[in-house]
């Protein structure tokens, strides 16, 4: 029987070797995806935006109060929190059943009333709230909260 010389041997990978490499790559990819966890990362980003928005609203409320001899803007409820509204139609006043109207802050104190990242854009002619809530306690301390927080237990700031 004639032997093949080393240069004439068939070069390449066997099916088992290829399947092992593909399996190892799949396992590593699964580990990386679990470690990165894009859903949690996106939720954390939205929660960071909510924290920023809550602080922005509260800062604007207190800047308004400083400029107006301690008078708070709009009708901030006492006892029970109400949602900060954007109005039925962009530019129109909020009605009592829509929530607290803080649009007097826009322009001088804040560019626009922020809305929760998952609320979406406001369309003219539709009622829309911000999903941010505001309340004033008996000591005239104002609390702004974001009940739609995803990964954090509670996003709320009181001053």
N, C-alpha and C positions, 0 to 999 in steps of 0.2 A: 504494500500500500504506500502510496506517495504522500509525504508530509508537506503541509503548506509552510512556506517560509514566513517568518514573522511579519514581513512587509505585506503579505497577501491576506493576512487575517482580517476578518470583518471588524471594522471599528464602529462604535456606537454604544447606546445604552440599551439595556434590556427593559422590558415592560415593567418589571418589578421595581427597578431603579427609578424609572420615571414616575410611577405611582407613589413611591415613597417621597420623592422630592415634592410632588404636587400636594401630598397630604401634609407634609411639614409646613409648606407655604400657607396652606389653608388654616392650619392651627395657629401659626404666628399672626396671620391676618385677623383671625377671630380675637386673639388676645389683644391686639392693638386697638381694634374697634371697641372692645369692652373697656379698655383703659382710657380711651379718649372720650367715650360716651357722648356723642354729639347732642343728644336730647338734653342731657343735664347741662352741657355747656351753653346751649341756646337758652335754656331756662334761667341759668345764672346771669346771662347777659340781659335778659328781659327784667329780672329782679333788680339788677344794678340800675337799669333805666328807671324802674319804679322808685327806687330809693332817691335817685336824683330828682325825679319829678315831685315827690312828696316834699323834699327840702326846698325846691324851687317855689312851690305853691306857698309853703309856710313862710319863706323869706319875703315873698311878694306881699302876703297878708300883713306881715309886721312892718314892712317898709311903708305900706299904705297907712297903717295905723300911726306910725311915727309922723308922717306928713300931714295927717288929719287929726291931730290932738287926741290920739288914742281911740278914735272911732274905727271900728272894724268894717271892712267892705261887705256889702250885701247883707243878707240876713243869715248869719251863721247860727245854726240851731244850737240850743242848749239841751243837754240831756241825751238826746238820741241823734246819732250821726245821720247825715243825709249826703247823697251823692252830689258832687259838683257837676253842674250841667254845662252843656255847650249850646243849648237852645234848640227849638224846633227847626228854625231856619237860621243859617249862618248869619250872624249880625243882629238877629231878633232877640228880644229879651226872653229869659227863661220863665216858664210858668211855675207856679208853686208845686205842681205834681211832678215836674221834671227835676227839681232839686235846687241846690244853692247856686245863685248867679254870681260868679266872681269875675265876670268879664270887664268890670270897671278897673281891674288890675292891668289889663292889656294895654300896651303902649308904653306907659311910664315905668311899670314895675316888672313886667314880663312880656315877652314878645307875643305869646299866645298861651291860653290855658292848656297845659299838657294833658294828654289822654293816655290811658294804659296802652302799652305796646300791642296788646291783642284786641283792643277795641276796634281798630281800623280807622279809616279816614271818615270824616264827616261828609255826608252827602246832603246838599241843600234840599230842604223839604222833609227831612226825616229827623225824628227825635233822637238825640244821642247824648249819653252821659259819658263822663270821663273814666268811670270805674275807680275814682279816687273819692274818698269820703272825708267830711269835715264836721267837727263838733267843737263847741265851746263849753268848758265846765263852769262850775259855780265860782271858781277863782279867776275867771276870765282867761284861762289857759286854753289855747287852741290846739286841737289834735287833728292831724291829717293822716289818713291811712290808705293803704292799698290792699284791699282784701283779696285781690286776684293773684297774690304772690304764689309762685310755683314751688320753688325749692326752699324758700325761707318760711319759717313758721308764722312770722308776723312782720309786716313792714308798716311802722307807725312812728310818727314823730310828734312830740308834744312840747310846746313852748308857752 
